[in-house]
């Protein structure tokens, strides 16, 4: 059981480094500026915004979310008392 714990710990650490890298690779989003105060919010409803999920940027965003969920579950599993 100790070996399984350390294998999962190494997977967790590699996943954490990979998640940080994926977050740093993403494009910076603006906070909305004065448009959010004036109630305009997200008015940029362009062709690019509608089809962003199909691009590499959208795929990176999706994989980042899935990776974060995977790491949260793995962190919970590593805290279980079966390893101690």
N, CA, C and O of each residue as an XYZ file, in Angstrom:
336
protein
N       0.810     -1.184      0.000
C       0.000      0.000      0.000
C       0.864      1.263      0.000
O       0.462      2.308     -0.513
N       2.043      1.147      0.578
C       2.952      2.287      0.623
C       3.446      2.626     -0.783
O       3.583      3.798     -1.132
N       3.709      1.601     -1.583
C       4.174      1.840     -2.952
C       3.097      2.532     -3.778
O       3.401      3.428     -4.566
N       1.844      2.125     -3.606
C       0.739      2.763     -4.326
C       0.616      4.228     -3.935
O       0.365      5.083     -4.785
N       0.793      4.521     -2.646
C       0.737      5.901     -2.181
C       1.789      6.749     -2.872
O       1.492      7.852     -3.331
N       3.010      6.251     -2.952
C       4.088      7.045     -3.547
C       3.931      7.171     -5.060
O       4.300      8.192     -5.640
N       3.393      6.154     -5.689
C       3.126      6.255     -7.133
C       2.076      7.326     -7.387
O       2.232      8.154     -8.284
N       1.002      7.310     -6.595
C      -0.036      8.329     -6.749
C       0.480      9.717     -6.400
O       0.062     10.704     -7.006
N       1.385      9.805     -5.430
C       1.962     11.098     -5.059
C       2.807     11.663     -6.199
O       2.765     12.866     -6.458
N       3.566     10.817     -6.878
C       4.363     11.279     -8.017
C       3.450     11.716     -9.162
O       3.712     12.730     -9.809
N       2.382     10.957     -9.417
C       1.407     11.349    -10.446
C       0.775     12.685    -10.079
O       0.569     13.535    -10.946
N       0.468     12.874     -8.806
C      -0.126     14.125     -8.339
C       0.821     15.302     -8.553
O       0.400     16.356     -9.030
N       2.071     15.136     -8.212
C       3.046     16.228     -8.368
C       3.273     16.573     -9.834
O       3.355     17.749    -10.190
N       3.375     15.560    -10.685
C       3.534     15.816    -12.122
C       2.288     16.505    -12.671
O       2.385     17.410    -13.500
N       1.122     16.072    -12.205
C      -0.122     16.703    -12.630
C      -0.216     18.154    -12.192
O      -0.717     18.997    -12.936
N       0.261     18.450    -10.992
C       0.250     19.834    -10.505
C       1.135     20.728    -11.360
O       0.743     21.839    -11.717
N       2.306     20.254    -11.683
C       3.211     21.033    -12.532
C       2.604     21.211    -13.922
O       2.699     22.287    -14.511
N       1.980     20.153    -14.445
C       1.333     20.251    -15.756
C       0.161     21.213    -15.748
O      -0.052     21.937    -16.721
N      -0.604     21.230    -14.660
C      -1.741     22.145    -14.565
C      -1.278     23.593    -14.482
O      -1.887     24.471    -15.094
N      -0.231     23.849    -13.747
C       0.323     25.208    -13.688
C       0.794     25.640    -15.079
O       0.558     26.775    -15.492
N       1.453     24.743    -15.790
C       1.888     25.054    -17.149
C       0.720     25.331    -18.082
O       0.778     26.256    -18.892
N      -0.341     24.535    -17.974
C      -1.513     24.742    -18.832
C      -2.195     26.065    -18.524
O      -2.686     26.735    -19.432
N      -2.231     26.446    -17.263
C      -2.834     27.728    -16.894
C      -1.991     28.875    -17.426
O      -2.533     29.869    -17.910
N      -0.675     28.750    -17.341
C       0.196     29.825    -17.826
C       0.170     29.949    -19.349
O       0.445     31.024    -19.880
N      -0.153     28.873    -20.054
C      -0.219     28.927    -21.512
C      -1.487     29.602    -22.022
O      -1.545     30.009    -23.182
N      -2.501     29.724    -21.173
C      -3.761     30.291    -21.630
C      -3.661     31.792    -21.820
O      -2.836     32.472    -21.211
N      -4.529     32.279    -22.686
C      -4.567     33.693    -22.988
C      -5.178     34.465    -21.828
O      -6.128     34.007    -21.193
N      -4.622     35.640    -21.560
C      -5.137     36.473    -20.480
C      -6.486     37.056    -20.877
O      -6.674     37.533    -21.996
N      -7.415     37.006    -19.936
C      -8.743     37.575    -20.184
C      -8.831     38.929    -19.511
O      -8.318     39.112    -18.407
N      -9.473     39.868    -20.161
C      -9.658     41.174    -19.545
C     -10.827     41.114    -18.574
O     -11.704     40.259    -18.694
N     -10.829     42.014    -17.626
C     -11.868     42.031    -16.606
C     -13.136     42.713    -17.087
O     -14.135     42.705    -16.368
N     -13.136     43.286    -18.244
C     -14.327     43.947    -18.758
C     -14.206     45.453    -18.744
O     -14.862     46.132    -19.533
N     -13.383     45.987    -17.864
C     -13.164     47.418    -17.811
C     -14.438     48.201    -17.536
O     -15.259     47.796    -16.714
N     -14.598     49.313    -18.222
C     -15.758     50.173    -18.025
C     -17.027     49.552    -18.594
O     -18.127     49.928    -18.191
N     -16.898     48.624    -19.509
C     -18.080     47.986    -20.086
C     -18.880     47.211    -19.063
O     -20.108     47.161    -19.139
N     -18.190     46.600    -18.097
C     -18.912     45.854    -17.071
C     -19.630     46.781    -16.107
O     -20.665     46.415    -15.550
N     -19.091     47.980    -15.902
C     -19.742     48.942    -15.016
C     -20.972     49.529    -15.690
O     -21.996     49.749    -15.044
N     -20.868     49.782    -16.994
C     -21.975     50.382    -17.730
C     -23.056     49.364    -18.074
O     -24.078     49.731    -18.653
N     -22.855     48.104    -17.735
C     -23.871     47.098    -17.987
C     -23.761     46.438    -19.345
O     -24.640     45.669    -19.733
N     -22.693     46.726    -20.074
C     -22.544     46.139    -21.400
C     -21.991     44.721    -21.310
O     -22.252     43.902    -22.191
N     -21.234     44.422    -20.261
C     -20.731     43.064    -20.063
C     -19.932     42.559    -21.244
O     -19.030     43.244    -21.727
N     -20.256     41.368    -21.711
C     -19.543     40.750    -22.823
C     -20.319     41.010    -24.113
O     -21.220     40.253    -24.471
N     -19.961     42.080    -24.796
C     -20.652     42.420    -26.034
C     -19.910     41.887    -27.252
O     -20.373     42.044    -28.381
N     -18.758     41.255    -27.025
C     -17.954     40.747    -28.129
C     -18.488     39.388    -28.562
O     -17.871     38.363    -28.274
N     -19.613     39.368    -29.241
C     -20.225     38.132    -29.709
C     -19.834     37.925    -31.169
O     -20.659     38.030    -32.076
N     -18.561     37.632    -31.365
C     -18.024     37.520    -32.716
C     -17.998     36.062    -33.159
O     -18.329     35.156    -32.394
N     -17.603     35.861    -34.389
C     -17.469     34.509    -34.931
C     -16.427     33.727    -34.128
O     -16.610     32.541    -33.853
N     -15.342     34.393    -33.756
C     -14.283     33.736    -32.994
C     -14.798     33.291    -31.629
O     -14.501     32.180    -31.188
N     -15.568     34.150    -30.956
C     -16.092     33.793    -29.641
C     -17.063     32.625    -29.716
O     -17.099     31.788    -28.814
N     -17.846     32.561    -30.776
C     -18.814     31.481    -30.903
C     -18.155     30.136    -31.183
O     -18.684     29.095    -30.792
N     -17.013     30.145    -31.852
C     -16.349     28.899    -32.256
C     -15.038     28.650    -31.520
O     -14.216     27.858    -31.980
N     -14.831     29.309    -30.392
C     -13.573     29.173    -29.672
C     -13.370     27.771    -29.113
O     -12.231     27.321    -28.989
N     -14.438     27.081    -28.776
C     -14.329     25.735    -28.208
C     -13.684     24.748    -29.183
O     -13.080     23.764    -28.758
N     -13.808     25.001    -30.462
C     -13.248     24.086    -31.473
C     -11.784     24.346    -31.757
O     -11.151     23.565    -32.468
N     -11.229     25.416    -31.225
C      -9.841     25.775    -31.496
C      -8.910     25.125    -30.474
O      -9.358     24.468    -29.534
N      -7.610     25.319    -30.674
C      -6.624     24.794    -29.727
C      -6.758     25.495    -28.379
O      -6.540     24.886    -27.332
N      -7.113     26.763    -28.409
C      -7.302     27.508    -27.160
C      -8.470     26.947    -26.357
O      -8.385     26.827    -25.135
N      -9.545     26.609    -27.033
C     -10.689     26.013    -26.358
C     -10.374     24.636    -25.818
O     -10.829     24.269    -24.735
N      -9.592     23.867    -26.570
C      -9.193     22.534    -26.108
C      -8.305     22.639    -24.871
O      -8.442     21.846    -23.940
N      -7.398     23.613    -24.858
C      -6.532     23.807    -23.700
C      -7.349     24.185    -22.478
O      -7.068     23.725    -21.371
N      -8.356     25.019    -22.675
C      -9.235     25.409    -21.565
C     -10.002     24.203    -21.023
O     -10.136     24.038    -19.810
N     -10.500     23.368    -21.924
C     -11.245     22.178    -21.516
C     -10.347     21.199    -20.761
O     -10.735     20.674    -19.717
N      -9.148     20.956    -21.288
C      -8.233     20.032    -20.626
C      -7.749     20.573    -19.289
O      -7.456     19.799    -18.377
N      -7.662     21.893    -19.161
C      -7.284     22.484    -17.881
C      -8.358     22.216    -16.836
O      -8.049     21.876    -15.694
N      -9.620     22.369    -17.228
C     -10.717     22.093    -16.293
C     -10.744     20.620    -15.898
O     -10.913     20.293    -14.723
N     -10.579     19.737    -16.872
C     -10.577     18.300    -16.566
C      -9.393     17.922    -15.680
O      -9.527     17.101    -14.772
N      -8.241     18.520    -15.945
C      -7.064     18.262    -15.118
C      -7.243     18.732    -13.690
O      -6.798     18.069    -12.752
N      -7.893     19.875    -13.520
C      -8.138     20.384    -12.170
C      -9.083     19.469    -11.401
O      -8.880     19.230    -10.211
N     -10.106     18.958    -12.065
C     -11.036     18.029    -11.410
C     -10.309     16.730    -11.053
O     -10.487     16.198     -9.957
N      -9.498     16.227    -11.970
C      -8.734     15.005    -11.717
C      -7.807     15.183    -10.521
O      -7.715     14.293     -9.676
N      -7.116     16.324    -10.438
C      -6.198     16.550     -9.329
C      -6.942     16.729     -8.008
O      -6.440     16.327     -6.958
N      -8.122     17.321     -8.048
C      -8.913     17.463     -6.820
C      -9.338     16.091     -6.303
O      -9.278     15.827     -5.102
N      -9.764     15.226     -7.212
C     -10.155     13.868     -6.810
C      -8.949     13.090     -6.305
O      -9.044     12.372     -5.309
N      -7.824     13.227     -6.980
C      -6.606     12.532     -6.557
C      -6.127     13.041     -5.199
O      -5.639     12.256     -4.386
N      -6.260     14.334     -4.945
C      -5.885     14.881     -3.635
C      -6.777     14.305     -2.546
O      -6.308     14.001     -1.449
N      -8.064     14.154     -2.848
C      -8.980     13.547     -1.878
C      -8.598     12.095     -1.614
O      -8.603     11.654     -0.464
N      -8.269     11.353     -2.657
C      -7.897      9.939     -2.510
C      -6.611      9.813     -1.689
O      -6.486      8.904     -0.869
N      -5.668     10.710     -1.904
C      -4.406     10.642     -1.163
C      -4.584     10.959      0.322
O      -3.744     10.592      1.143
N      -5.669     11.635      0.660
C      -5.929     11.963      2.065
C      -6.704     10.877      2.800
O      -6.904     10.971      4.011
N      -7.134      9.863      2.092
C      -7.883      8.795      2.741
C      -7.010      8.037      3.746
O      -5.804      7.899      3.544
N      -7.613      7.555      4.811
C      -6.814      6.876      5.850
C      -6.302      5.489      5.444
O      -5.597      4.859      6.232
N      -6.628      4.994      4.255
C      -6.135      3.662      3.873
C      -4.639      3.663      3.615
O      -4.014      2.603      3.588
N      -4.055      4.848      3.424
C      -2.617      4.928      3.156
C      -1.801      5.127      4.414
O      -0.572      5.169      4.351
N      -2.455      5.249      5.551
C      -1.705      5.543      6.783
C      -1.791      4.403      7.762
O      -1.220      4.480      8.850
